[in-house]
């Protein structure tokens, strides 16, 4: 879908031969939706992360800031978790312990948007 362009805050109409500027109802509707979305996103953030988005005026700005802040961290985490999977050996662990550990790593990868394919499992 993509971002919705911000409508102009006012529109011009002609009344009795004069140009009149009025509030744009499309802008009002967009502003309400954007405020609701921005509140929804920020309400789920920790105080530390919330500090990253202070001053962002739109939900799109908040989202872009969060993506920028966490994209590298997620990539580093993905590399570390994948490496753990590659190096892990069952050794003296029970099958239950091994499966529990493996599932936890798979869940962590899924949480950062990098789930293992069935083929990789």
C-alpha positions as CSV (number, residue, x, y, z in Angstrom):
1,X,0.0,0.0,0.0
2,X,2.5,2.7,1.0
3,X,2.3,6.0,2.7
4,X,-0.7,8.2,2.2
5,X,0.3,11.7,1.0
6,X,-0.5,14.5,3.4
7,X,-3.4,16.5,1.9
8,X,-3.2,20.3,1.9
9,X,-4.4,21.8,5.2
10,X,-6.6,24.3,3.4
11,X,-8.5,24.4,0.1
12,X,-9.5,27.4,-1.9
13,X,-13.0,28.0,-3.2
14,X,-14.6,30.8,-5.0
15,X,-17.6,32.5,-3.4
16,X,-19.3,35.5,-4.9
17,X,-16.2,36.0,-7.1
18,X,-13.8,36.0,-4.2
19,X,-11.2,33.3,-3.4
20,X,-11.9,31.9,0.1
21,X,-9.5,29.6,2.0
22,X,-11.2,27.0,4.1
23,X,-9.9,24.0,6.2
24,X,-9.6,20.9,4.1
25,X,-11.8,18.1,5.5
26,X,-9.4,15.6,3.9
27,X,-6.5,17.0,5.9
28,X,-8.6,16.9,9.1
29,X,-9.4,13.2,8.5
30,X,-5.7,12.4,7.7
31,X,-4.5,14.2,10.8
32,X,-6.9,12.2,13.0
33,X,-5.8,8.9,11.5
34,X,-2.1,9.9,11.7
35,X,-2.5,10.9,15.4
36,X,-4.2,7.7,16.2
37,X,-1.6,5.6,14.5
38,X,1.3,7.6,16.0
39,X,-0.2,7.1,19.5
40,X,-0.7,3.4,18.9
41,X,3.0,2.9,17.8
42,X,4.4,5.0,20.6
43,X,2.3,3.4,23.3
44,X,4.0,0.1,22.7
45,X,7.6,1.6,23.0
46,X,9.8,1.5,26.1
47,X,10.9,4.9,27.5
48,X,14.4,4.4,26.1
49,X,13.0,3.7,22.6
50,X,10.4,6.5,22.9
51,X,13.3,8.9,23.3
52,X,14.3,8.1,19.7
53,X,11.1,9.3,18.2
54,X,10.5,12.5,20.2
55,X,10.0,15.3,17.7
56,X,8.7,13.1,14.9
57,X,5.5,14.7,13.7
58,X,3.9,11.9,11.8
59,X,3.4,8.2,12.1
60,X,5.5,7.7,9.0
61,X,8.4,9.6,10.6
62,X,8.1,7.5,13.7
63,X,8.2,4.3,11.7
64,X,11.2,5.3,9.6
65,X,13.1,6.3,12.7
66,X,12.4,2.9,14.3
67,X,13.4,1.0,11.2
68,X,16.6,3.0,11.1
69,X,17.4,2.4,14.7
70,X,16.7,-1.4,14.7
71,X,17.6,-2.6,11.2
72,X,21.3,-2.9,12.0
73,X,20.7,-4.4,15.5
74,X,18.4,-7.0,14.0
75,X,20.9,-7.9,11.3
76,X,23.6,-8.4,14.0
77,X,21.2,-10.5,16.1
78,X,20.3,-12.6,13.0
79,X,24.0,-13.3,12.4
80,X,24.7,-14.2,16.0
81,X,21.7,-16.5,16.3
82,X,22.5,-18.2,13.0
83,X,26.0,-18.7,14.1
84,X,24.8,-20.3,17.4
85,X,22.7,-22.7,15.4
86,X,25.7,-23.6,13.2
87,X,28.1,-24.2,16.1
88,X,25.7,-26.0,18.5
89,X,26.2,-29.7,19.1
90,X,23.8,-31.9,21.1
91,X,26.7,-33.6,23.1
92,X,25.4,-34.6,26.5
93,X,22.0,-32.8,26.3
94,X,18.8,-34.7,26.3
95,X,16.6,-34.6,23.1
96,X,14.1,-32.5,25.1
97,X,16.8,-29.9,26.1
98,X,18.1,-29.8,22.5
99,X,14.7,-29.3,21.0
100,X,13.8,-26.7,23.6
101,X,17.0,-24.7,22.9
102,X,16.5,-25.1,19.1
103,X,12.9,-23.8,19.3
104,X,14.0,-20.8,21.4
105,X,16.6,-19.8,18.7
106,X,14.0,-20.3,16.0
107,X,11.5,-18.1,17.9
108,X,14.1,-15.4,18.4
109,X,14.8,-15.4,14.7
110,X,11.1,-15.2,13.9
111,X,10.7,-12.3,16.3
112,X,13.2,-10.2,14.3
113,X,11.5,-11.1,11.0
114,X,14.0,-13.8,9.9
115,X,12.3,-17.1,10.5
116,X,14.1,-20.3,9.4
117,X,12.5,-22.0,6.5
118,X,11.3,-25.6,7.0
119,X,14.2,-26.7,4.8
120,X,16.8,-25.0,7.1
121,X,15.2,-26.5,10.2
